[in-house]
Amino acid sequence: MFYLIQAGATLQAMNDAGTIVAITLPSGVTVSASKVMKAAVLARQLLVVYAPSKNLWIDPVDLTARSMAILPPSTVPTVAAGGSAGVGLGLTGKFMAKYSFAIKDSAGTIKNESPKSDSSLEVTLTDQKLAISAITVSADADVNCRRIYRTAADGTVFFHDQDIDDNVTTAIETATSDAALSLLPADPDIQLPPGSVNGTALRIITQWKGRAWAVSDAAGERDDVIYTLPNKFYAWAQLNNFPINPGEDSFGVVAFAARRDALGILKRTRVVKIVGSTEAGFEPVDVAEKIGCVAVGSVIVVRDKAYWLGLDGVYRWDDDGVVNLTRATVDPWFTTDTYFNRERFPNAFMSYDPLVNMLKLNLAAVGASTENRWIGISLEGDDPRIFGPYQTAAFTPTARVLSQDDESRFRPLIGGSDGYVYLENQTVSSDIAGGTLVASAISSLAKTKWHSKKNPKVTHYFGELSVLSRIESAGALVITPYVGGLDAGAGATFSHDLTLGYERLGRLGVGRLASLEFSQATAGRRWLVFGYDIEPLHEVGWR
Amino acid sequence: MAENQPDYQVGQRGLNIVADPLTLPDGTLLKAENVEFVREGGIGGLASRAGLAPLNASALGAAVLAIVNIPIDTAAFGSSASGLLVALHPSAPVSSSVWLFSNDGAAFSVPTGLASMLAAGEVNSTVLLGQRQRLAVRAFESVFAVSYGTDLATVPPKLAKWDGTDASQPALDLPSTDGLTPPTSAPSIVLDVLAVGALLYFTTTQAGVGGPNGQLVRVFRFLPSSGVLTQIGNTIDAGGAGSGELAGGLAFAYGNLFLGISTSAFLPGRVYRILPDIETTWTLDETLPAGHDLISIGTFAGELYVGTHLTGGLSLIRKRTSAAVWSTSFTGASNDGYIGPLIEFDSKLFAGWWRSTGPQLLVQVFDGTSWTEDENLVTTFSFTAVTRFGQAVEFGGALYWSMPRPGAYPTENGSLLKRDTGGTWTAPISAARCVTGALAVVGP
């Protein structure tokens, strides 16, 4: 188990202990610090796209990074009549050949294969061997195998004939009978995906139903969802392509949301799902229009429900459809410029924190150029409950993920602009900065609803405030009363001694409404208020 | 008529800045910055959010733009071995120790490389102090960290690491309070080590103004990846001859680091607490009942427990709540007993209980409601009174206990015991060599 991390223009791996191992990039490949990598795991292999100048395939065993694609042979093989295989043992008929470059592991298993060369010309044999020459060697130093394909006699479908287990030999002869060829035809023609050569890129990638699914970053290809053959990250079949309402905007497919039985295709103003399990069965189905996703980093799936940031709020997609989770409670956060920098919504990122059963979405504060705030969306109960914004003085958040450690325990992580990865839900009552280990106060502030005994037009006497809280070893909670109308100013503050557990604090005063504000900004201190009471509370009169 | 306005689900409904503020239901908030609704003990409440702490000790060199969890094993982080490590003495008195390592808790062998850091005289049976039959050894993630030192010797404690396969690497000598290395005012020993996330905490004891019984206790934090050593809080010194300070153990609870301290005879043990990096002085949290020595410290279900010894009296297990209320959870029924390791395993708290009379080695277990006897080690393993409780660790889904033999009894053998979740006790190591009491689970 480990974490793959993009830190600026580098890729690094980190284990549970925080130990870091740099990943060496293949020759000629660079990582852009202005792009955020996307990654997927397919058949125990790690695929990394977008930020690298070429798609990367990383073998988790040793973290060796290679180009995800092997460039195919650029020339066709030459076929001719070969020597005798013995009377009755040769091939008879018309034959054609192709070949590919491949990488095998020590057990002889194919780990990567290039697209095949174009077909050779046709040769007619009469009880002869098929001589195949002009089999070029690959410039890829990792290639240790060439795979030879040929047609059956007088056929047009290619079957695997044999492997040349080196990157040296340029000519062979084969007398493999048609019956001894591979039982199944060779994979359909596969192509190099975008990102195989410099100047192109896959913008997003995910794994669903044992295949890699991706979308190109090229302007004319952003609506096309492409996918591989099962468990072959290198086999992007030419026919495996779903155009999703092409040309309707410049953004194309923004993100994937991989649920159990449906792959969500999220565009800015459209939600489509792919259903099915095979090439023949895969089918795009419209889910919603005028609703979409604005930030690829905001998409997460929790218990088969997908969540993401749309232009006007946070959405959930489950078997009951797509709903806005924030409209009823914090809609202005997403529809006005008062709370967050909406221009940076496409940079938002979200993760799930199982300890508090909460989605945590990072957004940029008004005027900020980093996602330096986050909000919490509790998934307790039927109606989502919103908390926040949150912030920390210890570092600037730049990434999030819900990870698991070696013991399969959930570990919500936050990445920082300072190059440190931070653990959430720590027992420390401060935020600890990486490197310096300086503790910063968690500046908390909560204000209750206005109390009026459901009669806000009547002036009330708000009596003594008492607070029930968790007993702490030390610390105080500042409680600021607001008594009057909706525009009431702050009253004289109370200091609740958090070592007591329960404390009677004093009278609040007279007014139509009353609200309490709890705040604390001391490093090493925390608080938990179970409840409070205002007693007595009675009407003074209608004035 | 006077009424009241209670709200005992404050924050339960979260924030609402859309609905009519005059008609919001109870539990709704108008502001909710850096707070969250949590449930603690079945009771809900509004709390400041929990803290954030760095995982990596060394920066990645640039902003973290993306993190992806890869749930696949990799060998890229080295060849660290995973297993259980036990310290042995081949005979007594001895000048050096040997170690046994096991990947499965059953078959043990002498590991390569580790012995080289155990130079003559640096680990010996004299570290076994009275009832505290242990040597501070603790695993730390994929790197094994061991601290050791001498009692009544002049060699300072050292910290070294071992990756499970290769030769050990000395890390540093621990500093003395006189600023000299080695200290001129030895002895110095390390009595407990605690691994917390990416940090390693350990206690040292060093001669103070009172001579061998007047000790100075310090707690250090060590970052293995960077080698940075920091003292946590102040040096604790009772300030008088014979007052005696001896670090008894470390535990994290309620967001605080707790330090248990034993004292010389007839002075009660004490428990201190501190918020590392925030507070600079240890706060005395509890003084044990008169005459009770502090032997062990541990946590169970989030609460702090300490085990005691009382010469001529009944040993106790004392419990602390989050409200800083101390009470007696268990009272030993035999004079001169003591409470050995306190460790949470299989959702229960296990305690070693040595008694001066009757069955002298019992393991008690607490399920959160009551204490019962889990095993009579005298009956099961034919131990005699000279055997003591050492350390306890959880490894491979089982609980392992070291049962050392004090140096004063050179003919006795120590054992390593195993207790599985089914309640069966066995002895993977017995009657061969003295088990010193040092145990460690080596990562990953």
Interface residues (C-beta under 8 A of the other chain):
Chain A: M1 F2 Y3 L4 I5 Q6 A7 G8 A9 T10 Q12 A13 M14 N15 D16 A17 G18 T19 I20 V21 A33 V36 M37 K38 A39 V41 R44 L46 A51 P60 V61 D62 L63 R327 A328 T329 V330 D331 P332 W333 V356 M358 G376 S378 E380 P384 R385 I386 F387 G388 P389 Y390 Q391 T392 A394 F395 T398 A399 R400 V401 L402 S403 Q404 D406 L413 I414 G415 G416 S417 D418 G419 Y420 V421 Y422 L423 E424 N425 Q426 T427 V428 S429 S430 D431 I432 A433 G434 G435 L437 V438 A439 I442 S443 S444 L445 A446 K447 T448 K449 W450 H451 S452 K453 K454 P456 F462 G463 L468 S469 R470 I471 E472 S473 L486 T499 G501 L513 A514 S515 E517 F518 Q520 A523 G524 R526 W527 L528 V529 F530 G531 Y532 D533 I534 E535 P536 L537 H538
Chain B: M1 A2 E3 N4 Q5 P6 D7 Y8 Q9 V10 G11 Q12 R13 G14 L15 N16 I17 V18 A19 P21 L22 T23 L24 P25 D26 G27 T28 L29 L30 K31 A32 E33 N34 V35 E36 F37 V38 E40 I43 G44 G45 L46 A47 S48 R49 A50 G51 L52 A53 P54 L55 N56 A57 S58 A59 L60 G61 A62 A63 V64 L65 A66 I67 V68 N69 I70 P71 I72 D73 T74 A75 A76 F77 F140 E141 S142 V143 G197 A198 S225 F252 Y254 G255 N256 R273 L275 P276 D277 I278 E279 T283 D285 T321 S322 A323 A324 G443 P444
